[in-house]
Amino acid sequence: MSINFQADLNPAQFAAVNQVDGPVLVIAGAGSGKTRTIVYRLAHLIRQGVPQESVLLLTFTRKASREMVRRAGLLLGHDLHGANGSTFHSFAFAALRKYAHHLGFAQGLSVMDQADAEGLAGQAKDDLKLGKGDRSFPKKATVLGLISKSRNKELPLERLLEKEAFHLLGHASDILAIEGEYSRLKARHGLADYDDLLFLLERLLTEQPEVRDFYRRRFSHLMVDEYQDTNLVQARLVKLLAGEGGNVMAVGDDAQSIYAFRGANVVNILSFPQDFPGAAIIRLEQNYRSCQPILDLTNHILDQAAHKFEKRLFSERTDGPKPRLIRVMSDQSQAKRAAALIIELARTRTLDEIAVLFRAGYQSFSLEVELNRQSVPFRKWGGIKFYEAAHIKDVLAYLRVVANPQDLVSWQRVLDQIRGLGPKTGRKIVDAVLAGDEASLNKSWKKFPELAELFGLLTRLRSERPAPAEALRDVLAHYDPVFKERYADDYPLREAGLEELSRLAAGYSDMGAFLADVTLESPDTEEEGGQAVTLSTVHSAKGLEWSAVLIIDLAEERFPSKRSTLNPDDLEEERRLLYVACTRAKDVLALFTPTTVYNRYAHCFESVGPSPFVLELPRDCYEEWAESYGGVVEPVGQRRSGPDTATNACRPAFPGHRTPLADPTAQAEPGPERSTSAVPPGQLGACRHKIFGQGKVVAHIPPDKYKVNFPGFGLKVILADYLEMLPTGGKT
């Protein structure tokens, strides 16, 4: 079957396909036809006389390898039954089944699935008699996950705990003991888990030169897809299989390396030319997805990258609107404006063609509530939906009981949080509450002392009827110890969800309205013909595309995340994450950056700067839009006159601890007069805040705000009323 390679491929793709001998690195920019290039090269190798069985294609999913081999067969006009398309782990397993005896597995090697591996880790824990009766002890799945991450990152387990699971450091010695016993049980019984496969194959190829030479002779040509996602051992395996001067093609994009949390190491692709001296480097820069204005912005995102392969994405689609940079007045109004833009975009495209991307799953909570309110169907990838999160349900149950004392389901969820109190006893307590049976309740309080505190909280909230944000603040204070015990494995990750719930609550003065909005589920997509907006973390969106993409929360400490700012390598990965997000858009790209966010600890809206990646963008690569006072979003230069948004930098959410301010775009309800500022205007120096502790005033923002640097929290803009000035040079 005739194939016109030159006509079917652009010049860079054609060069990559024709580079048959020696090492070659293909830097495949987003949307540049990476898979097409691999398929055509596989077909070209076979057309050149390379036996099918001499080609090894390594990918990260079986589906990807099968599809590439199938498409190459279609090009050639016949099936490629002999071509070896495989994942790293499948290839390793096949080799170990044949040669495991060389590694001391005389009786063979059994590979455990995830459930079996968790069971063995649980057995190791039980054999060591660890964690029995300790509800804070991590689950076996969590322990196994930590062991797996330690292996993939090749980072000592104790160091991993310090960096990524500090809340479990109290159990560090026990987790290390389980790791050791788990390894001994595997060795004793001829078992291997998923991660072991790669390291055992490395041992085999290193310790058995004849086996290594066999594979080098068998596979004359090696191709590796998504090379930027390889971990350290996978890169070493490629070198062992190919040899320094071997015919190996690595295809990937350093700018799309975003899986360091799984063990992927961008250094692998960056160091390929050093690992394989004389390697040819071919750049695929023609993009077949996005219009040029979007690509201009993505190119600028990469301009400031510290370590990279230079490339400039371009498209034949030179038309299209510039990306919008939309400055909204708060993280709460952001949800309203994003929903409004989605509805506007849906007039000219289906909901399936629209996506909203974000750094972390909790960041879509406000938008989920707003889309529910607007009856816009959505699906969510990466992170659970707001109303499906167990800890969110726990907290809302308190408020539902306050609003409706007859809510049996919410009562059961609240009472289930009390240690030792079973469902039958819980039902009796609820019946006693509904019947006003104080005698029965008194007996219950004596048996379960925690009940007295719980009923005191609920009774006070029912009588005082505070606004949702203030009620939620008291509930969270009560719930905190339960929360940290109930979700001991991952409560630091869940805390962000509670923060977002507090931000949501700050936008309401009526408890009923708040509970109604956060309870509504997304409309059934079946009723809309299956159409739904996609809400997704950027990690879950990689490899996908939409006509219109909105990216929210592009603010400091939110994208990039606060933790990433402490490490240059992590910050660079965050830059790549934004690049991946932007390159998902084909026609329309909108970047949302809130100028204030609600801080539940300080009970106020405080100023927040744009993402540093946004600040780096040249002004001519986007259209700047801004939300005016009152909620209208207009291009900058056409904004209607209104109050200066800067004066809303840190307005108190609870003036006099009464009704909360909905958001900086709303007018505050009357409250009691404030006391005279504790920090005289213009006076700089040391100060103290009841939440952030001691800090240094670095600037006065007239008339009554100060920018303060708090160690551990960074710069905050705080109202003078909430600061206590300290004597110069001393502490109080």
C-alpha positions in Angstrom: 0.0 0.0 0.0 1.4 3.4 -1.0 2.0 6.0 1.7 3.0 9.5 0.7 4.9 10.4 3.9 6.0 13.8 2.7 2.5 14.9 1.8 0.9 13.5 5.0 3.3 15.1 7.4 4.6 18.6 8.0 8.4 19.1 7.6 9.2 18.5 11.3 7.1 15.4 11.5 8.6 14.1 8.3 12.1 14.7 9.7 11.3 12.7 12.8 9.8 9.8 10.8 12.8 9.6 8.6 15.3 9.7 11.5 15.7 5.9 11.6 19.2 5.3 13.1 20.7 6.5 16.3 19.2 8.3 19.3 16.6 11.0 18.6 14.6 13.2 20.8 11.3 14.6 19.5 10.1 17.6 21.4 6.4 17.5 20.6 4.6 20.7 21.6 1.0 20.6 22.7 -1.4 19.7 19.9 1.5 19.1 17.4 0.5 15.6 16.2 2.7 13.5 18.4 0.8 10.3 18.0 0.6 10.8 14.2 4.4 11.1 14.1 4.9 7.9 16.2 2.4 5.9 14.0 4.0 7.0 10.8 7.5 6.3 12.0 6.4 2.8 13.1 5.0 2.2 9.6 8.1 3.7 8.0 10.5 1.4 10.0 8.6 -1.6 8.7 8.5 -0.3 5.1 12.3 0.1 5.4 12.6 -3.6 6.2 12.8 -3.6 10.0 11.1 -6.7 11.2 7.9 -6.0 13.2 9.2 -8.0 16.2 12.4 -5.9 16.3 10.5 -2.8 17.2 9.6 -2.0 20.8 7.1 0.8 21.5 6.8 1.7 25.2 3.8 3.7 26.4 2.0 4.5 29.6 -1.3 2.8 28.8 -2.1 -0.4 26.9 -4.8 1.5 25.1 -2.3 4.0 23.6 0.1 1.3 22.5 -2.6 -0.8 20.9 -4.1 2.2 19.1 -0.7 3.2 17.7 0.1 -0.3 16.4 -3.5 -0.6 14.9 -3.2 2.7 13.1 0.3 1.8 11.7 -1.3 -1.4 10.4 -4.0 0.5 8.7 -1.4 2.7 7.0 0.5 -0.4 5.7 -2.7 -2.3 4.8 -2.1 -5.3 7.1 -2.2 -6.1 10.8 1.0 -5.8 12.8 0.7 -8.9 15.0 4.5 -9.0 15.6 5.0 -5.4 16.7 5.7 -5.1 20.4 3.5 -2.3 21.8 3.6 -2.4 25.6 3.6 -0.4 28.8 6.8 -0.4 30.9 5.2 -2.6 33.5 3.7 -5.1 31.1 7.1 -5.5 29.4 8.8 -5.9 32.7 6.3 -8.6 33.8 6.9 -10.5 30.5 10.6 -10.5 31.0 10.4 -11.5 34.7 8.1 -14.4 33.9 10.9 -15.8 31.8 14.0 -14.9 33.8 12.8 -14.5 37.4 15.0 -17.5 38.4 18.1 -15.4 37.7 16.9 -13.1 40.6 16.5 -16.0 43.1 12.8 -16.7 42.5 13.3 -20.4 42.0 9.6 -21.2 42.3 8.5 -18.3 40.0 7.2 -14.9 40.8 3.6 -13.9 41.5 2.5 -10.3 40.9 -0.1 -8.9 43.3 -2.9 -6.6 42.2 -3.7 -3.5 44.3 -6.2 -5.4 46.6 -3.7 -8.2 47.3 -0.9 -5.7 48.0 -3.1 -3.8 50.5 -3.9 -7.1 52.1 -0.3 -8.0 52.5 0.5 -4.5 53.9 -2.4 -5.1 56.4 -0.9 -8.4 57.3 2.5 -6.8 57.9 0.8 -4.3 60.2 -1.0 -7.0 62.1 2.1 -9.2 62.5 3.9 -6.3 64.1 0.8 -5.5 66.3 0.8 -1.9 65.2 -2.1 0.6 65.2 -4.6 -1.6 67.0 -7.3 0.6 68.5 -5.7 3.8 67.3 -8.2 5.6 65.1 -5.5 8.1 64.0 -3.4 5.3 62.5 -3.3 5.4 58.7 -5.3 2.9 56.8 -3.4 0.1 55.0 -4.2 1.6 51.6 -2.6 4.9 52.8 0.5 3.1 54.1 0.9 1.2 50.8 0.4 4.4 48.9 3.2 6.1 50.8 5.5 3.1 50.2 4.6 3.2 46.5 5.3 6.9 46.2 8.6 6.5 48.1 9.6 3.8 45.5 8.6 5.8 42.5 10.3 9.0 43.7 13.3 7.0 45.0 13.0 9.1 48.1 13.4 7.5 51.6 10.0 7.0 53.2 10.9 9.1 56.2 11.9 12.0 54.0 8.6 11.6 52.0 6.6 11.8 55.2 8.4 15.0 56.1 7.7 16.6 52.7 4.2 15.3 51.8 2.5 13.7 54.9 3.8 15.7 57.8 0.6 15.0 59.7 1.6 11.3 59.9 5.1 11.9 61.2 3.9 10.8 64.7 3.5 7.3 63.2 6.8 7.4 61.2 8.6 4.7 63.0 5.6 2.3 62.7 5.2 3.0 59.0 8.8 2.3 58.4 8.5 -0.9 60.3 5.5 -1.9 58.2 7.5 -1.1 55.0 10.3 -3.4 56.2 8.0 -6.3 57.1 6.0 -5.8 53.9 9.3 -6.2 51.9 10.2 -9.3 53.9 6.8 -10.9 53.3 7.1 -10.3 49.6 10.6 -11.9 49.4 9.6 -14.8 51.6 6.6 -15.8 49.5 7.8 -14.9 45.9 5.6 -11.9 45.6 6.0 -8.6 43.8 3.8 -5.5 43.6 3.3 -3.2 40.6 6.3 -1.0 41.5 8.6 -3.9 42.1 8.3 -4.9 38.4 10.5 -2.0 37.2 13.2 -2.4 39.8 13.3 -6.1 39.4 13.7 -5.7 35.6 16.5 -3.2 36.2 18.3 -5.7 38.5 17.9 -8.4 35.9 19.3 -6.3 33.1 22.1 -5.0 35.3 23.1 -8.2 36.9 22.7 -10.5 33.9 24.6 -9.1 30.9 23.5 -12.0 28.7 19.9 -11.2 29.3 20.5 -7.5 28.6 22.4 -8.3 25.4 19.5 -10.6 24.3 17.0 -7.8 24.5 19.3 -5.3 22.8 19.7 -7.8 19.9 16.0 -8.6 19.8 14.8 -4.9 19.7 16.8 -3.0 17.1 14.6 0.0 17.4 13.0 1.4 20.6 10.4 4.2 20.8 9.2 5.7 24.1 6.0 7.9 24.2 5.4 10.6 26.8 9.1 10.6 27.9 8.5 13.6 30.1 6.4 11.4 32.4 9.0 8.8 33.0 10.4 8.3 36.5 14.0 7.7 37.3 14.0 3.9 37.0 12.1 4.0 33.7 14.7 6.3 32.2 17.5 3.9 33.4 15.6 1.0 31.8 15.5 2.9 28.5 19.3 3.3 28.7 19.8 -0.4 29.6 17.6 -1.6 26.7 18.9 0.8 24.1 22.6 1.3 25.0 24.3 4.6 24.5 24.3 4.6 20.7 21.2 2.6 20.2 18.3 3.4 17.9 16.0 5.0 20.4 13.4 7.7 19.9 12.0 9.5 22.9 8.9 11.6 22.2 7.6 14.1 24.7 7.3 17.7 25.8 9.3 19.0 28.8 6.7 21.7 29.0 4.0 19.1 29.8 5.8 17.4 32.6 3.3 17.8 35.4 3.3 14.5 37.3 6.1 14.9 39.8 3.7 13.9 42.5 3.6 10.4 40.9 7.4 10.3 40.5 7.8 11.7 37.0 11.0 13.6 36.6 11.4 16.3 34.0 15.2 15.9 34.2 14.9 12.7 32.2 13.8 14.5 29.0 16.0 17.5 29.7 19.1 15.3 30.0 18.4 13.0 27.1 21.1 14.6 24.9 23.6 14.0 27.6 22.4 10.4 28.3 22.6 9.7 24.5 25.5 11.6 23.1 25.0 12.7 19.5 21.2 12.6 19.8 19.3 14.4 17.1 16.7 16.9 18.5 13.6 17.6 16.4 10.9 20.0 17.5 7.3 19.7 16.5 6.0 23.3 16.8 3.1 23.4 14.4 -0.1 23.2 16.5 -3.3 21.7 15.0 -5.6 22.6 18.0 -5.5 26.2 19.0 -5.8 29.5 17.2 -2.6 31.7 17.1 -3.7 34.2 19.7 -4.0 31.4 22.3 -0.6 30.0 21.2 1.0 33.5 21.6 0.0 33.5 25.2 1.2 30.0 25.9 4.5 30.8 24.3 4.9 33.7 26.7 4.1 31.4 29.7 7.1 29.3 28.8 9.4 32.3 28.1 10.4 32.6 31.8 10.9 28.9 32.3 14.3 28.2 33.9 15.1 24.9 32.1 13.5 24.0 28.8 13.9 23.1 25.2 13.2 26.3 23.2 10.2 26.1 20.9 7.5 28.4 19.5 4.1 27.0 18.8 2.4 28.3 15.7 -0.8 27.6 13.8 -2.2 28.2 10.4 -5.3 29.4 12.2 -4.1 33.0 12.6 -7.6 34.4 13.3 -9.5 34.1 16.6 -10.0 36.3 19.6 -7.2 37.1 22.0 -7.5 35.3 25.4 -9.4 37.3 28.0 -7.8 38.1 31.3 -10.8 38.8 33.6 -10.2 40.5 36.9 -13.1 39.8 39.2 -13.6 41.5 42.6 -13.7 38.4 44.7 -13.3 34.6 44.7 -17.1 34.5 45.3 -18.1 36.8 42.4 -15.7 34.8 40.2 -18.2 31.9 40.3 -21.0 34.2 39.2 -19.0 35.7 36.3 -17.6 32.3 35.2 -21.2 30.9 35.1 -22.4 33.9 33.2 -19.6 33.4 30.6 -20.4 29.7 30.3 -24.1 30.6 29.6 -22.9 33.2 27.0 -20.6 30.7 25.3 -23.3 28.0 25.2 -25.3 30.2 22.8 -22.8 29.3 20.0 -21.5 25.9 21.1 -22.6 22.9 23.1 -22.0 22.5 26.8 -19.7 19.6 26.0 -17.4 22.0 24.2 -16.8 24.1 27.3 -14.5 23.3 30.2 -13.4 25.1 33.4 -10.0 24.1 34.7 -8.4 24.7 38.1 -5.4 23.8 40.2 -7.1 21.8 42.9 -10.5 20.1 43.2 -11.8 22.3 46.0 -11.4 25.4 43.8 -14.6 24.6 41.8 -16.9 24.4 44.9 -18.3 27.9 44.5 -18.8 27.4 40.8 -20.6 24.1 41.3 -23.0 25.8 43.6 -23.5 28.6 41.1 -24.0 26.3 38.2 -26.6 24.3 40.2 -28.4 27.6 41.0 -28.4 28.4 37.2 -29.5 24.8 36.3 -26.4 24.3 34.1 -25.4 20.6 34.0 -21.8 19.8 34.7 -19.5 16.8 35.2 -16.4 16.9 37.3 -13.0 15.2 36.8 -10.3 15.2 39.4 -11.6 15.6 42.9 -15.0 14.8 44.2 -18.0 17.1 43.7 -18.7 19.5 46.5 -21.9 17.9 47.8 -20.3 14.4 47.6 -17.4 15.1 50.0 -17.9 13.3 53.3 -16.3 16.1 55.4 -18.5 18.7 53.7 -21.6 16.6 54.4 -20.5 16.2 58.1 -20.3 20.0 58.6 -23.5 20.8 56.7 -25.3 18.2 58.9 -24.8 20.5 61.9 -26.3 23.5 60.1 -29.2 21.4 58.8 -30.1 20.3 62.3 -30.0 23.9 63.5 -32.3 24.9 60.6 -34.6 21.8 60.9 -34.5 20.0 64.3 -36.6 17.2 62.8 -34.0 16.3 60.1 -33.4 12.7 61.0 -30.7 12.0 58.4 -28.6 15.0 59.5 -29.1 14.1 63.2 -27.7 10.6 62.5 -24.7 12.0 60.7 -23.9 14.4 63.5 -24.4 11.8 66.3 -22.3 9.3 64.3 -19.3 11.5 65.0 -19.5 10.7 68.8 -17.2 7.8 69.7 -19.1 4.7 70.9 -22.5 6.0 70.0 -24.2 3.5 67.7 -27.1 4.0 65.3 -29.8 2.5 67.6 -28.7 4.8 70.5 -28.6 7.7 68.1 -32.2 7.1 67.0 -33.3 7.0 70.6 -31.6 10.3 71.2 -33.3 11.9 68.2 -36.7 10.6 69.3 -36.0 12.1 72.8 -35.1 15.4 71.2 -38.3 15.5 69.1 -40.4 14.4 72.0 -38.8 16.9 74.4 -37.9 14.0 76.7 -35.2 15.8 78.8 -35.0 12.9 81.3 -33.8 10.6 78.6 -31.4 13.2 77.2 -29.9 13.7 80.6 -29.2 10.0 80.9 -27.5 10.1 77.4 -25.4 13.1 78.4 -24.1 11.2 81.5 -23.2 8.2 79.3 -21.8 10.3 76.5 -20.3 13.5 77.9 -19.6 14.9 74.4 -23.3 15.1 73.8 -23.6 17.9 76.3 -21.2 20.0 74.4 -22.9 19.2 71.1 -26.3 20.1 72.3 -25.0 23.3 73.9 -23.6 24.3 70.5 -26.8 23.4 68.6 -29.1 25.1 71.1 -27.1 28.3 71.1 -27.0 28.5 67.3 -30.7 27.8 67.1 -31.5 30.6 69.6 -29.0 33.2 68.3 -29.6 32.4 64.6 -26.3 33.9 63.4 -25.5 34.3 59.7 -24.2 31.2 58.0 -20.6 32.2 58.0 -20.6 32.9 61.8 -22.5 29.7 62.5 -20.1 27.7 60.4 -17.1 29.2 62.2 -18.5 27.8 65.5 -19.3 24.5 64.0 -15.8 24.1 62.5 -14.3 24.9 65.9 -16.4 22.0 67.4 -15.8 19.7 64.5 -12.0 20.1 64.2 -10.9 17.3 66.6 -13.5 14.9 65.1 -12.3 15.9 61.6 -8.7 15.2 62.3 -9.4 11.8 63.8 -12.0 10.7 61.3 -9.9 11.7 58.3 -6.5 11.1 59.9 -5.0 9.8 56.6 -5.6 13.0 54.6 -7.2 15.7 56.6 -4.6 18.4 55.5 -5.9 17.9 51.9 -9.5 18.1 53.0 -9.0 21.3 54.9 -9.0 23.3 51.7 -12.6 22.2 51.1 -13.6 23.5 54.5 -11.9 26.8 53.7 -13.9 27.0 50.5 -17.2 26.2 52.3 -16.4 29.2 54.6 -15.9 31.4 51.6 -19.3 30.2 50.2 -21.0 30.9 53.5 -19.7 34.5 53.7 -21.8 35.3 50.7 -25.1 34.6 52.5 -27.1 36.3 55.3 -29.9 33.7 55.3 -29.2 30.1 56.5 -32.1 28.7 54.5 -30.9 30.1 51.2 -27.3 28.9 51.9 -28.4 25.4 52.7 -30.7 25.3 49.7 -27.9 26.3 47.3 -25.2 24.0 48.7 -27.6 21.0 48.7 -28.8 21.2 45.1 -27.2 18.6 42.9 -26.2 19.1 39.3 -29.2 18.7 36.9 -29.4 15.3 35.2 -27.3 15.4 32.1 -29.6 12.8 30.5 -32.3 15.5 30.5 -30.0 17.8 28.5 -29.2 15.1 25.9 -26.0 14.2 27.8 -24.6 17.6 27.4 -22.6 19.1 30.4 -19.9 21.5 31.1 -16.7 19.9 32.2 -15.1 21.0 35.5 -11.6 19.5 35.8 -8.3 19.8 37.6 -5.6 20.5 35.1 -3.9 17.2 35.8 -7.1 15.3 34.8 -7.5 17.5 31.6 -4.1 16.6 30.1 -4.5 15.2 26.6 -8.0 16.6 26.2 -9.3 19.6 24.3 -12.4 21.9 24.2 -13.5 24.8 22.1 -13.7 27.1 25.1 -11.6 26.9 28.3 -12.0 29.0 31.4 -9.2 28.8 34.0 -10.2 30.1 37.5 -8.4 31.2 40.6 -5.2 32.5 39.0 -4.1 34.3 42.1 -1.1 34.1 44.3 -1.0 31.0 46.6 -3.8 29.4 44.6 -2.2 28.9 41.2 0.6 28.4 41.8 -0.1 26.7 45.1 1.4 28.1 48.2 3.6 25.1 48.9 5.1 25.3 45.4 6.5 28.8 46.0 8.9 27.3 48.6 10.8 25.2 46.0 12.0 26.4 42.6 11.5 23.0 40.9 7.9 22.9 42.2 7.2 26.4 41.0 8.5 25.5 37.5 6.1 22.5 37.4 3.3 24.9 38.3 4.3 27.0 35.3 4.1 23.9 33.1 0.7 23.2 34.6 -0.7 26.5 33.5 0.8 25.9 30.0 -1.0 22.6 29.8 -4.3 24.2 30.9 -4.1 27.0 28.3 -3.2 24.6 25.5 -6.5 22.7 26.0 -8.4 25.6 24.4 -9.1 25.6 20.7 -11.0 28.8 20.1 -11.7 30.7 23.3 -9.5 31.1 26.4 -10.5 33.1 29.5 -8.3 33.5 32.6 -10.0 34.6 35.8 -8.0 36.3 38.6 -9.8 37.4 41.8 -8.5 40.6 43.4 -9.8 39.7 46.9 -10.4 36.4 48.7 -12.3 35.6 51.9 -10.1 34.6 54.9 -12.1 32.7 57.4 -9.4 33.1 60.1 -9.3 36.9 59.8 -13.1 37.0 59.0 -12.5 39.5 56.2 -11.9 39.8 52.5 -8.2 40.5 51.9 -6.4 41.7 48.8 -4.6 39.0 46.7 -2.3 39.5 43.8 -2.6 37.9 40.5 -0.7 34.7 39.8 3.0 35.6 39.2 2.6 33.8 35.8 -0.1 36.2 34.9 2.1 39.2 35.9 4.8 37.9 33.5 2.5 38.0 30.5 3.0 41.0 28.1 0.0 43.2 27.9 -0.5 42.8 24.2 -1.1 39.0 24.3 -4.5 39.3 26.0 -7.6 41.5 26.4 -8.1 42.8 29.9 -11.6 42.7 31.3 -12.6 43.7 34.8 -15.7 43.4 37.0 -17.1 46.7 37.9 -18.9 47.6 41.1 -22.3 45.9 40.7 -21.1 42.9 38.8 -20.8 44.0 35.2 -17.7 42.6 33.4 -16.4 44.9 30.7 -13.2 45.5 28.7 -10.8 47.7 30.6 -11.2 51.2 29.2 -14.9 50.8 28.9 -15.7 50.4 32.6 -18.4 52.5 34.2 -17.5 54.7 37.0 -17.9 53.3 40.6 -16.3 52.9 43.9 -12.6 52.0 43.8 -12.2 48.3 44.3 -8.9 48.8 46.1 -10.8 50.2 49.1 -12.4 46.8 49.6 -9.0 45.1 50.1 -9.8 43.8 53.6 -13.4 44.6 54.6 -14.5 42.8 57.7 -16.8 39.9 56.9 -18.5 40.3 60.3 -18.9 44.0 61.1 -19.4 44.0 64.9 -19.8 40.2 64.5 -23.3 40.7 63.1 -24.4 40.1 59.5 -21.6 39.0 57.1 -20.8 40.9 54.0 -21.7 38.9 51.0 -18.6 39.8 49.0 -16.6 42.9 48.1 -19.1 43.8 45.4 -22.0 44.1 47.9 -22.8 46.9 50.3 -22.3 46.2 54.0 -25.3 46.2 56.2 -25.2 48.8 59.1 -23.2 47.7 62.1 -22.0 49.2 65.3 -19.4 52.0 65.1 -15.8 50.8 65.1 -13.4 51.8 67.8 -10.6 54.1 66.9 -7.8 52.4 65.0 -5.3 50.7 67.2 -2.5 51.5 64.7 -2.1 55.2 64.1 -2.1 56.1 60.3 1.4 56.1 58.9 3.0 54.3 61.9 5.1 51.3 60.8 6.7 48.7 63.0 5.9 45.4 64.8 2.3 44.4 65.3 0.2 41.4 66.3 -2.9 39.8 64.8 -5.0 37.3 66.8 -4.8 34.7 64.0 -1.5 35.3 62.1 0.5 36.2 65.2 3.3 38.8 65.3 4.3 40.6 62.0 5.9 43.6 60.6 3.9 46.5 59.1 5.5 47.3 55.7 3.1 49.7 54.3 0.1 51.9 55.1 -2.8 51.8 52.7 -5.0 54.8 53.5 -7.3 55.3 55.1 -7.3 52.4 57.6 -5.5 49.3 56.2 -1.9 48.1 56.5 0.2 45.6 54.6 1.8 43.3 57.1 4.4 40.6 56.6 3.6 37.6 58.9 6.3 34.9 59.2 4.8 31.7 57.8 1.8 33.5 56.2 3.4 36.1 54.0 2.0 39.5 53.1 -1.5 40.3 54.2 -3.6 43.4 54.0 -5.4 43.9 57.3 -7.8 46.5 58.7 -6.2 48.6 61.5 -9.0 47.5 63.8 -7.7 44.0 63.9 -4.1 44.9 64.6 -2.3 45.5 67.9 0.7 47.7 67.7 3.8 46.4 69.6 6.5 48.6 71.2 9.4 49.2 68.9 12.1 46.5 69.3 10.2 44.4 71.8 7.4 41.9 72.3 4.5 41.9 74.6 
